[in-house]
Amino acid sequence: MDNHFRLIVAALGCLIWASMASAAVTTNIGYGYQNLTLSTDDGTDFTASLQGVQLQFIERRDGLFGELSGSFLMGDGDVDVPGENPRFDARVWEAQYLIGSQFNEFLGAYFGVAYRDQQEKLESSAGDVDITHTYLHTPLGVFAGSPAGTGLGWRVYAEYGVVWSGEVSVDDGTGEVKANQDSGNLLNLGGEIQFSPGEGWRVAAGPYYRLWDINESDDGLFPAYEQSILGLNLSVVF
């Protein structure tokens, strides 16, 4: 299912980018940081710090907008299990496309489709274990703010997402076990300050908080879990 998800996202991105290629597009490129905590119902806790790059394209026309974005983050962390605290390396790929409306100068709303691929490679005395979570979800959000113009601006947003397709896989070196873990929800809150030192570009920075609540797998093999993310974005917009 991993490859299936990647093909869906890649095809969607190519189609959207082709439709936007002839339009004036705002580009946002920057740095991202996440402090991640994943707690399963069976008492296992994962904590990690991730950092990486993000890229965003936005097209605006007549009060409507389309936003195509992606990010890649990597880092490491540890697992809190009885008798041992194995380390793990983590990688996260994210992509989404949003369609929205700017109601007026200050308010707007959006919805879309988003993909997340989260990989953890555990290193312990018992051997390496690869864990992968992949999800498709539908975000629905509202935002408010003031444009930066040639000075300071701000923006805040609140988003709720519904997971409608997902999979978890575990490979301990002796074989891979997969299961559908395709129900849950996401709460995403954030904001940013924007500063425009001159015409044609600006700097944006701000924190966000995400809370994933994922139900157990369809076969009951993998437990439900909550994952909280405290993140920070720093980018240049032009």
FIPABA-754635 format. One record per residue: residue in one letter; x, y, z of N, C-alpha, C in turn. Coordinates in pm, whole numbers, padded with zeros to 5 digits, always signed. Each point is the difference from the previous one (the first is absolute). Layout:
BEGIN
AXYZXYZXYZ;...
END
This chain:
BEGIN
M+00082-00121+00000-00082+00121+00000+00085+00126+00000;D+00125-00007+00050+00088+00116-00002+00016+00054-00142;N+00035-00091-00093+00021+00043-00137-00127+00054-00062;H-00114-00060+00036-00128+00048-00051-00025+00144+00046;F+00024+00029+00127-00017+00136+00052+00092+00097-00072;R+00126-00041-00018+00095+00091-00063-00039+00030-00144;L-00051-00100-00071-00043+00022-00137-00119+00095-00006;I-00094-00014+00094-00116+00089+00004+00045+00144+00021;V+00087+00020+00098+00046+00136+00031+00081+00058-00115;A+00089-00081-00059+00082+00049-00110-00086+00039-00120;A-00099-00085-00032-00089+00030-00113-00081+00126+00027;L-00051+00012+00121-00078+00119+00036+00087+00125-00011;G+00122-00007+00052+00089+00114-00006+00033+00040-00142;C+00026-00097-00088+00031+00031-00140-00116+00066-00070;L-00121-00050+00022-00118+00058-00064-00023+00143+00048;I+00012+00021+00130-00024+00133+00055+00107+00097-00046;W+00125-00045+00002+00109+00089-00042-00013+00037-00148;A-00045-00097-00081-00019+00030-00142-00107+00107-00020;S-00106-00007+00081-00108+00098-00011+00042+00138+00049;M+00101+00004+00089+00044+00127+00059+00120+00061-00075;A+00058-00077-00093+00128+00041-00058-00007+00135-00072;S-00116+00030-00058-00012+00125-00075-00045+00117+00086;A-00024-00024+00128-00052+00105+00088+00112+00059+00084;A-00026+00119+00056+00093+00061+00093-00012-00073+00134;V+00112-00054+00049-00001-00084+00118+00092+00058+00107;T-00049+00003+00124+00083+00038+00114+00076-00123+00049;T+00130+00015+00020+00085-00111+00044+00047+00024+00143;N-00008-00106+00080+00041+00006+00140+00100-00113+00024;I+00121+00032+00038+00101-00102+00027+00062+00027+00137;G+00017-00107+00080+00049+00027+00134+00043-00122+00078;Y+00018+00024+00129+00049-00098+00097-00114-00041+00091;G-00006-00129+00033-00101-00050+00092+00061-00082+00113;Y-00057+00014+00120+00043-00076+00118-00122-00061+00066;Q+00013-00126+00046-00109-00066+00073+00056-00074+00121;N-00067+00018+00114+00022-00083+00118-00119-00094+00010;L+00024-00129-00014-00107-00099-00019-00005-00096+00118;T-00122-00026+00049-00022-00101+00104-00114-00091-00043;L+00026-00128-00010-00101-00099-00039-00020-00096+00117;S-00124-00011+00049-00033-00086+00114-00107-00100-00040;T+00033-00129+00009-00096-00104-00037-00083-00041+00121;D-00114-00064-00026-00087-00044+00109+00060-00113+00082;D+00105-00065-00054+00062-00108+00078+00116+00050+00086;G+00019+00135+00007+00097+00058+00092+00137+00029-00057;T+00017-00008-00131+00129+00030-00062+00003+00146-00045;D+00110+00070+00033+00013+00142-00036+00121+00021-00089;F-00022+00069-00113+00106+00040-00091+00016+00152+00010;T+00123+00049+00011+00024+00144-00004+00115+00026-00098;A-00013+00109-00078+00103+00029-00100+00000+00149-00032;S+00115+00048-00047+00014+00135-00051+00037-00010-00148;L-00075+00070-00085+00019-00007-00144+00021+00140-00056;Q+00075+00010-00107+00014+00125-00070+00022-00026-00148;G-00035+00099-00083+00014-00022-00143-00046+00121-00080;V-00043-00027-00122-00036+00107-00094-00146-00013-00040;Q-00058+00111-00042-00137+00002-00048-00011+00094-00119;L-00094-00032-00089-00018+00077-00122-00149+00016-00025;Q-00042+00118-00041-00143+00030-00015-00020+00092-00120;F-00104-00030-00079-00039+00084-00112-00147+00039+00017;I-00031+00127-00015-00137+00048+00017-00040+00083-00122;E-00115-00031-00059-00058+00078-00108-00129+00065+00050;R-00018+00129-00025-00121+00071+00042-00069+00061-00121;R-00133-00018-00005-00080+00056-00109-00139+00034+00051;D-00038+00125-00010-00137+00045+00028-00053-00050+00135;G+00079+00013+00103-00043-00039+00134+00015-00146+00031;L+00043-00082-00098+00025-00142+00022+00150-00027-00005;F+00043-00112+00061+00141-00035-00008+00018-00150+00001;G+00111-00043-00060+00043-00138+00005+00140-00006+00057;E+00024-00095+00088+00130-00009+00068+00054-00143-00010;L+00117-00014-00059+00069-00128-00010+00126+00008+00086;S+00018-00092+00094+00115+00008+00090+00053-00139+00032;G+00127-00002+00039+00064-00124+00040+00113+00027+00096;S+00038-00100+00076+00110+00015+00095+00068-00134+00024;F+00128+00008+00038+00075-00118+00040+00078+00034+00126;L-00019-00079+00106+00069+00021+00126+00065-00130+00046;M+00111+00013+00070+00067-00118+00053+00065+00033+00134;G+00021-00103+00080+00062+00020+00130+00009-00133+00073;D+00012+00006+00132+00009-00122+00078-00068+00019+00135;G-00015-00111+00072-00065+00004+00130+00017-00131+00074;D-00081-00021+00104+00009-00124+00075-00140-00051+00033;V-00003-00127+00040-00125-00069+00034+00005-00038+00147;D-00105+00031+00073-00008-00033+00142-00069-00134+00016;V+00079-00107+00015-00053-00134+00023+00068-00058+00124;P-00066-00091+00073+00058-00054+00123+00136-00065-00023;G+00100+00042+00078+00131-00064-00005+00094+00051-00107;E-00050+00082-00092+00086+00045-00109-00057+00128-00062;N+00089+00084-00051-00041+00122-00070+00067+00004-00136;P-00047-00081-00094+00065-00004-00131-00013+00133-00074;R+00101+00032-00079-00001+00118-00084-00068-00032-00132;F-00047+00104-00068-00051-00023-00135+00023+00124-00085;D+00014-00024-00130+00006+00106-00099-00139+00016-00060;A-00038+00125-00027-00133+00027-00052+00008+00085-00125;R-00090-00028-00093-00016+00081-00121-00148+00021-00027;V-00035+00122-00039-00140+00033-00026-00010+00072-00134;W-00085-00053-00087-00034+00067-00126-00145+00045+00010;E-00028+00123-00041-00137+00050-00001-00028+00074-00130;A-00122-00012-00051-00042+00074-00118-00149+00028+00013;Q-00044+00116-00049-00143+00030+00004-00036+00101-00108;Y-00128-00005-00037-00054+00101-00089-00129+00054+00061;L-00008+00133+00010-00116+00066+00061-00066+00092-00102;I-00131+00010+00009-00078+00097-00076-00077+00084+00101;G+00004+00132-00015-00066+00084+00098-00056+00128-00057;S-00066+00073+00087-00061+00128-00036+00040+00105+00101;Q+00039+00116-00050+00028+00116+00084-00127+00083+00005;F-00075-00007+00112-00130+00067+00010+00015+00152-00008;N+00100+00050+00069+00030+00143-00002+00149+00017+00029;E+00040+00118+00036+00142+00025+00021+00057-00077+00119;F-00088-00045+00093+00048-00059+00124-00039-00146+00022;L-00107-00050-00064-00052-00134+00031-00003-00089-00123;G+00016-00132+00023-00010-00096-00108-00016-00141+00052;A-00021-00095-00092-00016-00141+00036+00054-00086-00114;Y+00028-00127+00030+00057-00089-00100-00032-00146+00032;F+00017-00085-00101-00006-00145+00019+00094-00062-00103;G+00029-00131+00015+00090-00062-00095+00028-00145+00031;V+00112-00049-00052+00044-00138+00024+00148+00005+00038;A+00041-00084+00095+00137+00003+00051+00051-00142+00023;Y+00131-00015-00011+00066-00130+00014+00115+00013+00099;R+00019-00100+00084+00112-00003+00094+00061-00140+00002;D+00131-00006-00013+00077-00125+00008+00102+00019+00111;Q-00015-00076+00108+00087+00012+00117+00073-00132+00022;Q+00134+00004-00005+00081-00120+00012+00088+00008+00123;E+00005-00110+00074+00086-00011+00117+00084-00126-00010;K+00131+00013+00015+00091-00115-00001+00059-00015+00139;L-00048-00100+00076+00045-00022+00137+00128-00081+00002;E+00092+00040+00088+00126-00071+00017+00008-00046+00146;S-00004-00132+00021+00004-00054+00137+00085-00125+00004;S+00023-00051+00120+00082-00120+00015-00067-00123-00063;A-00132+00006-00016-00072-00112-00061+00002+00005-00152;G+00053+00109-00057+00004+00014-00145-00077+00122-00047;D+00018+00035-00126-00067+00117-00057-00144-00032-00038;V-00086+00100+00018-00141-00014-00038-00041+00125-00078;D-00060-00020-00117-00050+00111-00083-00151+00010+00015;I-00047+00121+00036-00144+00026+00015-00037+00114-00094;T-00107-00018-00075-00046+00104-00093-00149+00023+00017;H-00038+00127+00015-00140+00040+00005-00027+00086-00124;T-00103-00033-00077-00038+00083-00115-00149+00032+00009;Y-00034+00126-00032-00139+00045+00013-00039+00095-00111;L-00125-00010-00041-00066+00103-00079-00109+00060+00087;H-00009+00132+00007-00105+00062+00079-00051+00125-00069;T-00116+00045+00044-00065+00117-00058+00000+00113+00102;P+00081+00105-00021-00001+00114+00090-00110+00100-00034;L-00059+00059+00103-00101+00105-00015+00034+00108+00102;G+00025+00123-00047+00048+00102+00091-00052+00139-00027;V+00021+00087+00097-00032+00142-00011+00123+00079+00043;F+00013+00123-00052+00115+00082+00037-00041+00147+00007;A+00079+00076+00073-00021+00144+00012+00135+00067+00006;G+00007+00124-00047+00126+00070+00005-00003+00131-00074;S+00110+00067+00004+00016+00126-00073+00118-00014-00094;P-00010+00053-00122+00110-00013-00095+00122+00079+00046;A+00119-00051-00039+00123+00065+00043+00020+00135-00066;G-00044+00013-00127+00024+00125-00072+00149+00027-00007;T+00041+00116+00045+00143+00031+00007+00047+00011+00145;G-00075-00059+00093+00037+00004+00141-00027-00132+00066;L-00064+00002+00118-00032-00121+00074-00140-00050-00032;G-00015-00132-00004-00130-00062-00016-00007-00124+00089;W-00119-00055+00016-00016-00118+00084-00106-00092-00059;R+00002-00125+00044-00097-00099-00048-00013-00110+00105;V-00123-00042+00029-00026-00114+00087-00097-00093-00071;Y+00004-00128+00034-00089-00095-00065-00037-00114+00094;A-00113-00063-00028-00047-00118+00073-00051-00100-00102;E+00041-00124+00016-00029-00102-00103-00039-00132+00066;Y-00098-00067-00060-00040-00133+00043+00013-00093-00120;G+00060-00117+00021+00018-00095-00109-00057-00136+00034;V-00050-00069-00102-00054-00135+00015+00085-00098-00081;V+00054-00102+00066+00077-00104-00067-00097-00097-00066;W+00017-00024-00130-00090-00091-00069+00073-00116-00070;S+00132+00000+00004+00076-00113-00052+00135-00002+00069;G+00045-00117+00042+00128-00006+00070+00048-00142+00019;E+00130-00012+00025+00061-00131+00017+00119+00012+00096;V+00023-00105+00075+00120-00009+00085+00071-00131-00037;S+00132+00006-00007+00077-00120-00029+00118-00008+00096;V+00036-00121+00040+00112-00026+00090+00084-00112-00059;D+00131+00026-00011+00093-00100-00055+00115-00016+00100;D+00009-00118+00062+00105-00026+00100+00117-00080-00057;G+00006-00009-00132+00107-00075-00064-00035-00143-00033;T-00104-00052+00063-00045-00137-00029-00123-00001-00089;G-00057+00115-00024-00120+00010-00083-00075+00128+00030;E-00081+00043-00094-00075+00124+00013-00146-00031+00030;V-00054+00071+00099-00141-00012+00035-00068+00132-00030;K-00112-00005-00074-00074+00120-00036-00145-00012+00044;A-00060+00117+00026-00143+00003+00035-00056+00137-00034;N-00128+00003-00029-00069+00128-00022-00024+00068+00134;Q+00041+00125+00010-00026+00082+00119-00055+00132-00055;D-00126-00007-00044-00053+00101-00091-00114+00083+00057;S+00002+00022+00130-00101+00090+00058+00063+00080+00113;G-00042+00124+00011+00053+00089+00101-00024+00144-00039;N+00059+00091+00075-00020+00142-00030+00124+00079+00040;L+00002+00125-00045+00113+00089+00022-00051+00138+00038;L+00061+00059+00102-00023+00139+00037+00130+00075-00025;N-00009+00112-00072+00119+00076-00039-00025+00148+00028;L+00079+00059+00089-00013+00141+00037+00133+00069-00021;G-00002+00123-00051+00128+00068-00021-00016+00146-00033;G+00112+00066-00014+00000+00141-00034+00138+00042-00047;E+00009+00120-00053+00129+00051-00046+00000+00152-00004;I+00117+00054+00009+00024+00142-00019+00074+00017-00133;Q-00043+00098-00079+00063+00026-00129+00059+00141+00000;F+00119+00008-00059+00064+00130-00012+00048+00019-00144;S-00037+00111-00059+00039+00030-00137+00095+00119+00001;P+00131-00024-00015+00096+00110+00003+00003+00081-00129;G-00063-00053-00104-00001+00070-00128-00101-00061-00094;E-00014+00057-00115-00097-00046-00098+00044-00134-00059;G-00095-00095-00006+00026-00125-00072+00042-00119+00084;W+00030+00019+00128+00034-00115+00083-00024+00032+00147;R-00011-00106+00081-00022+00017+00143+00051-00122+00075;V+00016+00015+00129+00043-00108+00089-00117-00037+00091;A-00022-00130+00020-00109-00047+00086+00053-00101+00101;A-00049+00007+00123+00042-00094+00104-00114-00019+00100;G-00014-00123+00050-00104-00023+00100-00007-00144+00044;P-00066-00024+00116-00013-00135+00055-00132-00065-00043;Y-00008-00130+00021-00126-00072-00021-00004-00121+00093;Y-00121-00050+00021-00021-00119+00083-00095-00093-00073;R+00038-00127-00012-00085-00101-00064-00022-00117+00095;L-00120-00051+00001-00032-00117+00081-00070-00103-00087;W+00067-00112-00022-00058-00112-00073-00062-00097+00101;D-00119-00048-00031-00067-00102+00082-00038-00113-00095;I+00079-00108-00001-00016-00108-00097-00054-00124+00071;N-00107-00058-00054-00060-00120+00057+00085-00123-00029;E-00026-00109+00073+00078-00121-00021-00025-00057-00140;S+00092-00084-00046-00011-00057-00134-00125-00088-00010;D-00044-00022-00124-00125-00073-00023+00003-00140+00059;D+00118-00063+00001+00009-00136+00053+00035-00004+00148;G+00014+00119+00063+00032+00005+00142+00145-00029+00034;L+00084-00020-00103+00140-00036+00024+00083+00118+00050;F-00030+00121-00051+00075+00119+00038-00089+00092+00083;P+00050+00050+00114-00084+00076+00092-00029+00141-00050;A-00104+00058+00057-00030+00141-00024+00111+00085+00060;Y+00014+00123-00050+00103+00087+00056-00037+00146-00019;E+00062+00083+00081-00005+00146-00016+00140+00050-00032;Q+00006+00094-00091+00129+00059-00034-00013+00152+00004;S+00079+00062+00086-00001+00146+00010+00128+00055-00062;I-00014+00111-00072+00112+00063-00068+00000+00148+00033;L+00110+00048+00053+00020+00144+00019+00106+00041-00102;G-00039+00088-00091+00088+00033-00110+00025+00148-00017;L+00098+00030-00085+00036+00137-00031+00036+00010-00147;N-00053+00101-00067+00033+00026-00141+00071+00134-00013;L+00100+00006-00085+00070+00124-00033+00023-00001-00150;S-00054+00100-00071+00006-00006-00145+00013+00137-00064;V+00039-00002-00126+00005+00119-00083-00105-00017-00110;V-00079+00105-00022-00110-00003-00097+00031+00102-00108;F-00012-00043-00126+00023+00093-00109-00085-00035-00122;
END
